[in-house]
Amino acid sequence: MEKATILVVDDTPENIDILIGILGDDYKVKVAIDGPRALALVTKSRPDLILLDVMMPGMNGYEVCKLLKQEPLTSHIPVIFVTALSEIADEAQGFALGAVDYITKPVSAPVVKARVKTHLALYDQKRLLEQQVKIRTHELEETRFEIIRRLGRAAEYKDNETGLHVVRMSHYARILAIKLGLPSTFCDLIFNAAPMHDIGKIGTPDAVLKKPGKLDADEWRIMQQHAAIGAEIIGEHSDPLLQMARRIALTHHEKWDGSGYPNGLVGEDIPLEGRITAIADVFDALTSQRPYKQAWTIEATMELFDNQAGKHFDPKLVAMFKEILPEAIAIRDTYLEN
């Protein structure tokens, strides 16, 4: 088993020699004779624990500890102050800065060994728990994403889709978001939220949803309700993914010129994720074969997009989508219907 690394920071060589003598057999010991050198060492190679003198010329131990705790990459390293200062106020200041313990000089070998061993064990346990939490959190996120994808597919199956529609359109939405230069968090969210865009169709009567002919005015009003139903199904939630999924469900049928539904939003009043999803959804709907229609050609589809830029679609997004069209075609070819 690899030895833990202890950084000893002290401006007095004799004190350093004493601590090396106490700890050298059990640990890999590194030394620094002042604060700046200690910070430089920690930046290059992070130790498992730091024994830090308080009274040093220039930058004292309290200042070193404060800087360590302000930096995310070093804030987790346990710091034990080793000092001749023994007043309660001195100890309180050290703990307030984030130190885990306080050893007074002259040091006792058994005390140093015991304190170092204890805090390394606690540090190891903390790292193990953090790793387990990270793994479990990842598992929960993956489960949540899969549930959302499955619900999205459930809505598509009800609408005589295969389920691959939500896969393709979510990919289209993500690559368009990436092309726009949006943050990776947004791109990941829209990829996982877009499959929920038509979840409201679960609440649409089959007589309307699966009618082979053209819908009459009353039936069309019922069909349009699926956007609001979808938002109601997803509900209000603090989770960013569900918040975006709700906005997409509610707004992906809004149109740039205000002629869409359910709220007749205009232009940039339509959330960006709704505008992106509208393009991804329509592109896939047109270029995919269905029992009731043949797939449109890419040329015919893009001609419609050109005609509807500034009407149905955000014109800037249409221009961006044309630039990533080869990627979109590759996605379509990867997830073709069987």
Secondary structure as GFF3:
##gff-version 3
##sequence-region A 1 338
A	DSSP	beta_strand	5	9	.	.	.	ID=ss1
A	DSSP	alpha_helix	13	23	.	.	.	ID=ss2
A	DSSP	beta_strand	28	32	.	.	.	ID=ss3
A	DSSP	alpha_helix	35	44	.	.	.	ID=ss4
A	DSSP	beta_strand	49	53	.	.	.	ID=ss5
A	DSSP	alpha_helix	61	70	.	.	.	ID=ss6
A	DSSP	beta_strand	79	83	.	.	.	ID=ss7
A	DSSP	alpha_helix	88	96	.	.	.	ID=ss8
A	DSSP	beta_strand	101	104	.	.	.	ID=ss9
A	DSSP	alpha_helix	109	158	.	.	.	ID=ss10
A	DSSP	alpha_helix	164	179	.	.	.	ID=ss11
A	DSSP	alpha_helix	184	193	.	.	.	ID=ss12
A	DSSP	three_ten_helix	194	196	.	.	.	ID=ss13
A	DSSP	three_ten_helix	199	203	.	.	.	ID=ss14
A	DSSP	alpha_helix	206	209	.	.	.	ID=ss15
A	DSSP	alpha_helix	217	234	.	.	.	ID=ss16
A	DSSP	alpha_helix	240	251	.	.	.	ID=ss17
A	DSSP	three_ten_helix	267	269	.	.	.	ID=ss18
A	DSSP	alpha_helix	272	287	.	.	.	ID=ss19
A	DSSP	alpha_helix	298	308	.	.	.	ID=ss20
A	DSSP	alpha_helix	315	323	.	.	.	ID=ss21
A	DSSP	alpha_helix	325	334	.	.	.	ID=ss22
###
